[in-house]
Amino acid sequence: MLSIVLLSVFLLAMIIIGLWGMRKTTNIGDFFLGGRTIGPWISAFAYGTTYFSAVLFIGFAGKLGWGFGFRVLWIAVGNAIFGSLLSWLVLGKRTRRMSQNLDAMTMPEFLQERFAGKYIKLVTTIIVFVFLLPYSASVFKGLGHLFEANFNISYDIALLIMIFITGIYLALGGYFAITLTDFIQGFIIIFGAIAMVSVFVTKGGGLTNIIATISTKYPQHVPAGKQPGNLLLISLVFMTSFGTWGLPQMVQKFYAIKNEGVIRKAAIVTCIFALIIATAAYFTGALSHAFFDSPPLTAGKPDFDQLIPDLLIKQMPANLMALILLLVLSASMSTLSSLVIVSASSVAIDMYKGYVNPNAPPKKSLLIMRILSGVFVIASYFIARYRIALIITLMSLSWGAIAGSFMAPYFYGLFWKKVTRIAVWAGILTGLILATSLFFILGPANSPIASSIAMIAPFIVIPVVSSFTKPPEEKIISKAFGNAQ
């Protein structure tokens, strides 16, 4: 009963915030970037809550915590240092300056303006829209499992509830609504994560005892010959940490900050947030060895997406379960809202306003953005509805294809004046082709390795191709770098 009450209050609050954001949103710049007026704490929480979702708490924590045991905590360290702190410190200032110099609001728009490529925006827009769909679906999938287990409602009904609420508050309020809800949800996530770990550690007999228990049981549950290797672990650290450097929904947070003074504060806050949340999630996954002798089965096969929901239902007191539900819901809705708004912008800003109707009035562009947000949410529902793949597999495919296509061109575009347009095309296509082809060649189990290769290869291809192709025009370099030189 408490879960239903808290859930109802939470969802009502999201709708009210959406209506408030609607009053502050008058054009597409407000809807997508909040008018570039976002301060350090809200920027940090927006970044952190977009980073972590049900994909982490339900998919990654279960499968990786079970498979790696305590070694999984290296991923949490990587997420905090490389995916959060360094991301802000290395990319934040240049992104803020250059996106203003180029008058760019999206990643595809940034790449086209920076490299003066006629069709770069069109191609990268398609990549964003297509490959963010499975990522969004993986978030819905994680939420569906948790709601199904906690409320005894069907997976389908759980998905429909999430889609309705997400679509309403996002389509109404845009980025203003997202950042305010992210700030509120961030505190819910921190408190819920600490409470969750505390309960499990207490039930396991204290920290020392439960660490000893897991150290004994892990090699029994996952014998040495079946334990995942260090290459896969390194790939997971790399993919989930450096992958954020090329994801449009993460980079968008740098575009929207109020000024460069925000960056250092936001970097520190985001790092602490990431360390708390990622450690709590992965530690909980490893703790599953203390409470289960084997993962749950579906159709006779291990179902790692169900591991954490089962652990929560069986071990968490009812009153705290309501809080944990809000924890996962908060993390997921903030991620979903960022995914949806970035994907909708790829069509409304980059494709429609960029190619179909460049002189479209602001109200019409804003309406299209809102409609596309709803379309994207519905499309994500159908992918999640038919349970196309494991959560971790869906996310690896998305991160590999998008970060593989964008990370190297974006990074070189910020820091290297001699990168050429042809080299950027080579980098985009190399990342995209490797991510999709290696995903099928190496198999879903090795999808993080495939994604990591796809992210690294363009960093080699771009300077090689730039060395023998026509250099960029000076006027492009001058416009892009301006005072950032």
N, C-alpha and C positions, 0 to 999 in steps of 0.2 A: 504493500500500500504506500509506504514512504517513497519507494522508487517512482511510482506513478505520479505522486504529488510533486516531487522534485523535478521530474521530467516535464510535467505540464507547466510548472512555473518557469523552467529554463526555456522551453520552446516558446512560451508566450513572450518572455523577455526578448528573445531573438526577433520575433515579429515586430515588437514595439521599436526595437533598435533599427530594424529595417525601415519602418515608417519615418523615424527620425532622420535616418540617412537620406531618405528620399527628398526631404525638405531642403537638405543641404546640397543636393546634387542637381545642378542645372545644365551641365554639359558633359561631354564624354571624357574630358580631362578630370573632372570631379569624380566621375563614376569609376575611372580606372586608376587614378593616382591620388585621389583626395586633394587635388589642387597643389600637390608637392608641399604640403604643410605639416607633415607628420613628425613628431618629436622623438627623442631617443628611446624612452621606455616603451612607448606604443610601437615604434619601429622594431625594437628588439623582440617584443612579445609577438608581433605579427610575423617576424621571421621564424621564431622558434616554434610557434604553434602551426605554421605552415609546414615546417620541417617534419614534425612528428604527428602521427595520426593513428588510426586503428591498424594501419599497415604495420606500424612498429609494435603496438601493444598486442595485437592478435596474431598477425602473420609472422613477422620477423622474430619477435620475442619467443614464440612457441617453437618454431622450427629450428632456429639458430641456437636458442638457449638449450634445447634438448640435444642438438647435434654436437655443439662445441663445449658444453659445460661452462665453466668459469672463463674459458678463453674468449668467450663471446664479449666480455667486458672491454676488450681491445677496440671493438667497434664503437662503444660509447665514448672512449677516449678520443678516437679519431673524429667522431662527429662533433665533439665539443671544440677540439683544437683546430682541425683543418676545415670542417664543414661550417663552423660558426665563427670563431675568433679570427682566423686568418682570412676567411672569406670577406668579412667586413673590412679588415685592415688593408688587405691587398686591393680589393675591387671597389670598395665603397666610394672613395673620393673621386677616382677617375670616372666611374660610372655616372656619378651625380653631375660632374662637370660636363662630360662629353655628351650625355643624353640631352642636356640643356643646350649645348652648342649646336647640336644637330637637330634640336626640336623633335626628339624621338620619344615616344611613349612606350613602345613595345620592343622586344628583342628583334623580330623581323624588320621593323622600321629602323632600328639602330643599325643593323647589318647592312641594309640597303643604303642608308645615308652615309655610313662610314666608308663603304667600298664602292659607292656609285654603281651598283649592279642593278640593271633594269628588272630582272626577274628574281633577284635574291629574296625579296620580300614575299613574292607569291609562293615560291617553293618552300621557304621556311615556315610560312603561314600554314601550309598543308601539313608539314611535319608536326607542328605544334598541335594542331587540332586532332590529327589522327592518333598521335602517340600519347597525348595526355588523356585520351579516353580510357585506355586500359588502366592507367594509374588511378584515375577517378573511380573506376569500377572496383579496383582493389580496395579502396577505402570503403565504399558502400558494402562490399562483400564482408569486410571485417566487422562493420557495424551490424550487418544482418545476422551474423553468427551470434554476436553478443546479445542482441535483442531477442532472438529466438530462444536462447538458453535462459535468459533472465525473466522474461515476461510470459513464456510459454505460448508465444504467438508464432505464426508461421514466418519463415524466412521472407516470403514474398510481401507479406503485410509490413514487416519491419522495414524492408527496402522502400516501400511506398511512403511510409511515414517520413523517413529521412529525406526522400526526394521532395516531398511536398514542402517541408519546413525549409530546407536548404534553398529551394527554388524561390520561395516567397521572400525570405529576408535578403537574399543576395540580389534578386532582380529588382527589388525596391530600392535598397540603400547603397549598393555599390561599395566602393572602397572605404568610404566613411563608416558604413555599417560594419564592414569586415574588421577594420582596425579597432573599433570600440569593442566589438565582441571578442576579438583576439585578446585584448587586454584583460577583459573579465575572465575569459576561458583560461588564460595563462595561469592565473592564480588558482583556479579550480584544478588544473592539471598538476601543478606543483604540490598542492596540499593532498590531492588524491593519490599521487604517486608515492609520496612519503608514507601516507597511511597504509597503502597497499603492502609495501615492503615490510613495514613495521608489524603488521598482522601476521604475515607469512613467517617472518623470523621468529616472532613470539610463539606461534604454533609449532614451529620446528625446534623449540627448546633453546632459543637464544642464538646469537650470531655464531659463536664458536662451535656450538653443537651442530648447527645446520650446515656450516661449511664442512665439518668433518663428515657428516652424513652424505653430502653430495659428493665429496671427494672419494668416498667408498663406493657409492652406488653408481656414479657415472660410468666407470669402466665396466661395471656389470651390465648396465643397460645398453651401452654403446661400446662394444669390444674394440680393442686397438685397431684391428683390421678394417673396421667400419667407421672409425672416427674420421670426419672430414679433415683434409690436409691443410697445411699452412698456406698453400697457394690460394685456396678458396677463401681462407680467412683474410688474407691480405687483399684479395680482390673485393671482398665485402667491405673492408675498411675503406678502400679507395673509392669504390662505387658510391657508397652512401655518404662519404665525406666530401671528396673533391667533385663528385657529381653535382652537388648543389651549385658549383661555380658556373654551370652551364644551363641550369634550369630556369626558364623564363619566369615562373612563379616565385622563385627565390630572388632573382636579379631585380624583379620589379620593386622590391622593398628599397633598393638603393636609389631608384628613380624618384621615389615618393618622399624622401626625407626632406625636412625643412631646410637644413643647411649642413655644411661639412663638419660643424661642431658636434653634430649628433653622432658621428661615426664611432669615435673611441668609446663613448659611454655605451652605445648600442652594442658594440663588439663585446665588451666585458659582460654586460647583462645577458646577451644571447649565449655566450660561452657557459656561464653559470647555469642558465636555464637548460641548455642542451645536456650538460653533464649530469644534472639531477634527473632529468626525464629519461635520457637514454640509459643511464646506469640502472634506474629503477625498473625499466621495462626489461632489459636484458638479464638483470639479476633475477627478476621474477621468472623468466624463461628457464634459467639454470636451476632455480629452486624447484621446478616441477619434478626433478629427479628425487626430491625428498618426499613427494606426495604420491607419485605414480611409479609403477614398475614398467609401464609401457604407454605409449601415446594412444589416444582413443582411435578406434577403427571405424571406417566408413566403407561399406562394400568389401570388407576384408582387408583393407589397406590402411596404413597409418594416416590419420587426418590431423596434421599439425595445426591447421587453421582452427581446429576445435579444442586444442590442448589448453590454452589460456582460459577461454570461456568455461570449460569444465572445471579447471582449477579454481576459478573465482566462485562459481556456483557452489562447489562442494566445501570450500574452506573459508569463504568470506562471510562474516556475520551479515544478517539481512540489512541492518541499518547502514553499515559501511558499504555494502554492495550498491546501494543507491548512489553513494558518492563516487564509487569506481565507475559506475555506469556513466555518470556525468563527466568523469575524467576522460574516458574514451570518446564519448560523444563530443566533448569540447574540442579535443585534439583533432577529431575527424572532421567536424564541421568547419573548423578554421582552414584545414588543408583543402577540403572540398571547395570552399568559397574561393580560395586563391586559384585553384586549378580551373574552376569554371570561368572566373572573370578573365583569366589569361587566355583561355581557349576561345571565349566569346570575342575577346578583343582581336584575336588573330583574324577573324572574319570581318567584324564590324569596322575596325580601324585599318587593318592592313590590307584586306581584300576589297571590301565594299568602298570605303573612303579612299583607298589607294588606287583602285583600278576602275571600279564600276561608276562611282559618282563622287569625284574629288571635291565637288562644291556642295555636297549634301548639307542641309541646315543642321545645326547642333541637335535640335529636338528629334529629328528623324534618325540621326546616327545613334542617339541615346536610346531611342525606342528599339532600334535593331539590336543594340547591345543587350538590352533586357530580354528581348525575345530569344536571342541566341543563347543566353545563359540558361533559359529554360530548356531549349533544344538539347544542349550539351548534357544537362542533368538527366534528361529522359534517355538519351543514348547510353549514358553510363549505367543507367538502371538495367537496360536490356543485356549489357555485357555481364553485369553482376548477377542478374536474374538467372542466367543459364549456366553460371558457375564454370566459366570457360577454363579457368586454370587456378592453381594455387596463388594466393595473394603475393607471395614472394616472387613468383614467376612473372606475374603481370607487372609488378613494379620494376623488376630487373629489365624487362623488355622496354618499358617506357623510359627509364633513366638512361639506358644504354643508347637508344635511338636519338633521344633529344639532346642529352649532354654530349654524346659522340658527335652529333652534327654541329652543335653550337659552341661548346666550351673553348676549343682552340681558336676559331675565328673571332669570338668575343674577346678572349684574353689578348691575342695578338693585336686586335683592333684597338684595344685600350693602351697598349704599351709599345708597339712597334710600328714605326711610320713606313717601313719599306715593304710591308706585306701587300701583295697584289690581289686584284680582283679574281684572277684565274686561280690563284693559290687558295683563296677562300672557297671558291666553288669546289676545288679538289678536296679541301678539308671537310666541307659539309657532306659531300658524296661519299668520301672515304668512311667517315663516322657512321653514316646512315647504312651503307651497304654492309659494313663489318658487323654492326650491331644486329641487324636483321638476319644476315646469313649465318653468323656464328651462333646465334641463338638456336637455330635449327641444327647446325652441324655438331655443336658441342652438347646439345640437349639442355632441357630446362634445369637439370641439377647443376649445371655449370654456367648458368646464365650470368651470374656476377662476373665470372672470368671473361665471358664474351663482351659484356658491357664495359669492363675495364680496358680491354684491348681496343674497343671502338673509341673510347675517350682518349687514349694515349696516342694512337696512330696518327691522327690529324696534326698533332704537335710536331711530328717529324715531317709529314707530307707538306705542310704549308711553307716552312722555310726553304725546303728543297725546291718546290715549284716557284716560289718567289725569286729564287736566285737566277732563274733564266727566263722570266716573263716580264712584260712591260711594267715598270714601276708606276705607282699612283700619281695622279696630277697634284701639283703643289697646292692648288686652291682647295682640294679636298682635305689634304693634311692640315692646312691652316684653319679651315672651318672646324674640323673635328677636334683638334688639340687646343686651339685658342690659348687660354691661360694655363692649360694643364700640362704644358711642356716642361 
